[in-house]
């Protein structure tokens, strides 16, 4: 929400992650879309996935549905996101902090934060992505 009402409004959307490491899920993008339409304003995304977030919102505005984030679905989609830059060995808590902000395709039409699945992992240290996925099966 704006701090001050004005005819001119500039917003930068950072998300909740540290150092601009954040990706907006469908629910957050929908809330942003609704809020900006009510105020007739434009947004400037700023962060690690700003171009993807802006593109997903633009597709939603035209089609009424959010596009997929990866080419896969479910654990395969999560694996795709983790393979980008996850460092191993890593503990469950490290994975949640460093990878949980990413969005993956839970289903064809549901795109959520990785932490939703990573929080289901047993406590422990993981040597690679395949171990993470195996423990989520």
Residue pairs with C-beta under 8 A, 6 or more apart in sequence:
1 35
2 9
2 11
2 39
9 39
9 41
10 44
11 36
11 41
11 42
11 43
11 44
12 43
12 44
12 45
12 46
13 24
13 32
13 43
13 44
13 45
13 46
13 47
13 53
14 20
14 22
14 46
14 47
15 22
15 23
15 24
15 28
15 47
15 101
16 22
16 101
17 47
17 48
17 101
20 46
20 47
20 48
21 47
21 48
21 101
22 47
22 48
22 49
22 101
23 47
23 48
23 49
23 52
23 53
23 69
23 101
23 102
23 103
23 113
24 32
24 45
24 49
24 53
24 56
24 103
25 103
25 111
25 112
25 113
26 66
26 110
26 111
26 112
29 53
29 56
29 57
29 60
29 66
30 60
32 43
32 57
33 57
33 60
33 61
36 42
36 43
43 54
45 51
45 53
45 54
47 53
49 102
49 103
52 69
55 67
56 66
56 67
56 69
56 111
59 65
59 66
59 67
60 66
60 67
65 109
66 109
66 111
68 77
68 105
68 108
68 111
69 77
69 81
69 103
69 104
69 105
69 111
70 76
70 77
70 80
70 81
70 104
70 105
71 80
72 79
72 80
72 105
73 105
73 106
73 107
73 108
74 105
74 106
74 107
75 117
75 133
75 136
75 137
77 104
77 105
77 106
78 104
78 114
78 117
78 133
78 136
79 129
79 132
79 133
80 104
81 99
81 102
81 103
81 104
81 114
82 95
82 99
82 114
82 129
82 132
83 129
86 95
86 98
86 99
86 129
87 98
88 126
88 127
88 128
88 129
89 125
89 126
89 127
90 98
90 125
90 126
91 123
91 124
91 125
91 126
92 118
92 121
92 122
92 123
92 124
92 126
95 118
95 121
95 126
95 132
96 115
96 118
96 119
99 114
99 115
99 118
100 113
100 114
100 115
100 118
100 119
101 113
101 114
101 115
102 113
102 114
103 111
103 112
103 113
103 114
104 111
104 112
104 114
105 111
106 112
106 116
106 117
117 136
118 132
120 136
121 132
121 135
121 136
122 135
126 132
126 135
